[in-house]
Amino acid sequence: MGTVISGVKILSPSVVENTDGDVVHILRSDSDGYVGFGEAYFSIVRYRGVKAWKMHRKMTLNLVVPLGSIRFVIYDDRINSQTRGQKKVVDLSTDYYRRLVIEPGLWVGFVGRGVGTNMLLNVANIAHDPQEVERRPVESFPHDWQENKI
């Protein structure tokens, strides 16, 4: 699992296998990491396309990758955090299906790793509010977005 950052969880949603097509769960109201519902949206990430950095002050992210492969990088610069200065890298994909929970106050960026379509789904606890999110340029925190020959 690598680095541990307070406020980040990697959970294993259930998959009900079926010969005609699996049922792949995402989130239930009694799931670990569920703190309410505000909106759900998909984001497409092109191969080697980088979307970084953003930090939500109130929104909890529940991220899954139902299509392709995406590398997420979470950076903690919270002043009073025991994990301040730590970075966590998490690869999610169709083959490694997990739900990534990121609590408010953490910076997140991501890069498309699959050659085809890469898509994430976020089931957020609040509706999008441009006043509660902060953005910074990709150079703001150190990370080699093209590492490991993606």
C-alpha positions in Angstrom: 0.0 0.0 0.0 3.0 2.3 0.4 2.7 5.7 2.1 -0.2 6.2 4.5 -1.9 9.6 4.5 -4.5 10.4 7.1 -7.9 10.9 5.3 -7.1 8.6 2.4 -8.7 5.1 2.1 -8.5 2.4 -0.6 -11.5 0.2 -0.3 -12.6 -3.0 -2.2 -16.2 -2.6 -3.5 -18.0 -5.9 -4.1 -18.3 -7.5 -7.5 -21.0 -10.0 -8.2 -19.8 -12.2 -11.0 -22.2 -13.2 -13.7 -21.5 -15.0 -16.9 -23.6 -12.4 -18.8 -21.8 -9.5 -17.2 -20.7 -8.6 -13.7 -22.5 -6.3 -11.3 -19.8 -3.9 -10.0 -20.7 -2.0 -6.9 -19.4 1.5 -6.1 -20.9 2.9 -2.9 -23.8 2.3 -0.5 -25.2 4.6 2.2 -23.7 2.1 4.8 -20.3 1.9 3.1 -17.1 3.0 4.8 -16.2 6.5 3.5 -19.9 7.5 2.7 -20.7 10.9 4.3 -23.7 11.9 2.2 -24.6 12.4 -1.5 -24.3 15.7 -3.4 -23.5 14.6 -7.0 -21.9 12.0 -9.2 -19.9 12.7 -12.3 -17.6 11.1 -14.8 -14.3 12.6 -15.9 -12.4 11.5 -19.0 -8.6 11.5 -18.9 -6.6 11.2 -22.0 -3.6 8.9 -22.2 -0.8 10.8 -20.4 -3.1 13.7 -19.8 -2.5 15.3 -16.4 -5.2 17.0 -14.3 -3.5 18.5 -11.3 -3.8 20.0 -8.7 -7.1 20.6 -6.8 -8.1 20.6 -3.2 -11.7 20.5 -1.9 -12.3 22.2 1.4 -15.7 20.4 2.1 -16.1 17.7 -0.5 -15.2 14.1 0.2 -14.3 12.2 -3.0 -15.2 8.6 -3.7 -13.4 7.7 -6.9 -13.5 4.6 -9.0 -12.1 3.9 -12.4 -14.6 1.8 -14.4 -12.8 2.2 -17.7 -9.0 2.3 -18.4 -6.3 3.1 -15.9 -5.6 6.2 -13.9 -2.8 7.1 -11.5 -3.9 9.3 -8.6 -1.4 11.4 -6.6 -2.5 12.7 -3.2 -0.4 15.3 -1.4 -0.9 16.4 2.2 0.1 20.0 3.0 -2.4 20.4 5.9 -0.7 22.5 8.6 -1.7 20.4 11.6 -1.6 17.0 9.9 0.7 14.2 11.1 1.2 13.2 7.5 2.1 16.8 6.3 4.5 16.7 3.3 3.6 13.1 2.4 2.6 12.0 -1.1 0.6 8.8 -1.9 0.4 7.3 -5.4 -2.6 5.1 -6.1 -3.2 3.3 -9.4 -6.8 2.3 -10.1 -8.0 0.5 -13.2 -10.6 -1.8 -14.7 -8.3 -4.7 -13.6 -7.6 -3.2 -10.1 -11.1 -2.0 -9.2 -11.0 -0.2 -5.9 -12.8 2.9 -4.4 -10.4 5.7 -3.4 -11.8 7.9 -0.6 -10.1 11.3 -0.2 -11.3 13.6 2.6 -11.4 17.4 2.3 -8.1 19.3 2.6 -5.9 17.0 0.6 -4.5 17.9 -2.8 -5.1 15.5 -5.7 -4.0 15.2 -9.3 -4.2 12.4 -11.8 -2.9 11.1 -15.1 -4.4 8.8 -17.7 -2.3 5.6 -18.0 -4.4 3.6 -20.5 -3.9 4.1 -24.2 -7.6 4.1 -24.8 -10.3 5.9 -22.8 -9.7 6.4 -19.1 -12.7 7.4 -17.1 -13.2 8.1 -13.4 -16.4 8.3 -11.5 -16.6 10.5 -8.4 -19.6 10.1 -6.0 -19.2 13.3 -4.0 -20.9 14.2 -0.7 -21.8 17.7 -1.9 -22.7 19.3 -5.2 -20.0 21.1 -7.0 -19.3 24.6 -5.6 -16.6 26.6 -7.2 -16.1 28.5 -3.9 -15.0 25.4 -2.0 -12.3 24.2 -4.4 -8.8 25.5 -4.8 -6.6 24.9 -7.8 -2.9 25.1 -8.3 -0.7 24.6 -11.4 0.8 21.1 -12.1 4.3 22.3 -10.9 3.0 23.2 -7.4 4.0 19.9 -5.8 6.9 17.7 -6.9 5.8 14.6 -8.9 7.1 13.0 -12.1 3.8 12.5 -14.0 5.5 10.4 -16.7 7.3 8.0 -14.3 7.3 4.3 -14.8 6.9 4.6 -18.6 3.2 5.0 -18.6 
